[in-house]
Amino acid sequence: MATQKNALMDTIRRYQGREMWIEEGEIYYVHWHRKKTGPTGEGGDRDLTVVDVILRDRRVRDGGVNRKLYIKERVPVLQQDMGHHHGHPWNPRIGDLVKVLFYQNQDALVIGTTVNWEQHPVCRPDPYTYRWKYCQWERPPQQENLDFGRLAEENPYLHPDGKKPFCFNIFHGPNSDKPGKGRDFQIMWDFCKSGDSDPSCERCINIDYTKRQDGDHWLKVYSKQTESKEAPPGRFEYKNGCGSYIRIEENCGCSKEYSEGRGMVRIENAVKECDKRSHFNMNPLGTVDIHAVQNKGCASDVSPDCASLPGCGGCCVSGSDATDPVTGNCCPSGSAACTKACESKGHRIRVISDLDSPPESCEMIDLDNGAYVKIFKDGHIEINSPTYIKMEAGQYIHLKAPQYIKHETDVVQNTKDVDTDGTCTHAGCSCPCCGA
C-alpha cells in the first residue's frame, strides 16, 4: 500500500537519479597530455588525460548512420596520484569497459575499468598476492555499431591476450590468521616467456614458477620465510636474458643452484643458459675465486657429480655441516672440497682466507694442463709446469737464498761463461777448470 512517506522517498530517488547516476561504456579514443601547456592555456595541448566513451546503454538513432551520437567526448579520468608535473597519470585503453559517473545531468567522469566476459583478469594464487602484468596495447575487434569484442554470439571473438609482458609480483603466501610463509618479491622484464606462453598466468603460484630460461630477465628477492623449494631464505638474485647473473645469499639452506651458504656472493657471465663463461665467487669464509672458461651444464651451474657435496647445491649433508645460529639451517663447513671436485676445466685464481681450510693462501692454476703457481700459508711457494718455465730479463735475474739453491735435473746447460766468486765443489767432470 502506497503511503505518503513512500511516495516522498520515490520522488527523492527520481530527483537523485536525474542528478547523478552510473553507466557503462567502452573507450573509443584517448587524449593524453604530450606537450607542456602555459598557465593561461597557451601552447602545448589541453589534453589532460581525457577519453571519448561509447555509451553501452543507448538508443540507435538515424539508423546508426551518425555514430557520433553514441559517443561522450573528452570525459576526464579519475586519478590516484596527480600533481603539477608529477604523479602517476593513468588512462584506460581503447576497447576497455569502464564505469562512467554522470552528474548534474551532463558532466561525466570515468571512475575505473570493470571486469567483463570479454576481458578476463590475470590469475592469482590467492586474493592478496599483488600482481601487475603490463602488456603493450593491441587493438581489439570492433563492430559496425562501435562495440568492441564479440562480432556475434556464434563467433566468440575475444579481446587479444596480453603478449610479451613485464610482470611485478609480491607473492602473499598461504592465507592464515597470522603472517607466515610468503612475501617473495619478483620483477620480470622484457619479457616473461612463461607469461607470454600462458597468458592467464594460472600456473604462476610462487617465485619458483619462472625458471632460468634464455631471454628471461628478472630480479628475485626471497623472503626470510620463502615459499621456494629451490633457494634458501633471504636470497637476492638478478639475472639477465643472456644468462649472466648476480646472486647474494643471506642464509644457508637447500639450493638448486651453486651455493656455499650465508654471506656468499657469486657473479657469473654467460651468452646463454647452457654456455656460462666465467664466474667470481666470494665465499662465507672470505675466500675469493675467479674462474674463466668453466665446466658447462644446462640444468644448473652445478655438475651432477658434485651436487650432493656440502655447499655445492642441493641440500646440506648431515654430519658434515655446521648450523646457522640465526636461521637454524645447515651451512657448509668450507668451500675447498666443493671447488676442487666441481671444477676440472678452465683457468682459476683463488685468494684463500685464513678462516678457510686449504693450506694455500693464493693459487693460480690452469686446470686444463695442470700448470700452477701456489703461495702457501707457511710462506713457501710452488711453481709447476708440465712443459717448461721460462725466466727472462733485459739485465739480470737475481736468485737469493741464505742456505742453498737446489737443482734436480739430468743436465744444467750454460750457454755462456760462469763466474763463481766462491769455491766450486762437485764430482768429476770434463770442464777446463778441472784440468781436463
Secondary structure, DSSP 8 states (H G I E B T S, - for coil): ---HHHHHHHHHHHHHHHHEEEEEEEEEEEE---S---TTS-SS---SSEEEEEESS----GGG--GGGGEEEEEEB--SSEETTEE------TT-EEEEEEETTTEEEEEEE---SSS-----SSTT-EEEEE-------B-TTS-BS-SBTTB--------S-EEEEEE--S--SS--S--EEEEE-S--HHHHHSTT-TT--STTSS---TT--EEEE--TT---SSS-TT-EEEE-TTS-EEEE-SS---BSS----TT-EEEEEEEETTEEEEEEEE-TTS-EEEEES----SS-SS-GGGTTSTTSSBS--TTSEEE-TTT--EEES-SHHHHHHH--SSEEEEE--TTSSSSEEEEEEETTT--EEEEETTS-EEEE-SS------SS------SS-----SS----SS----SS----S----GGGT-
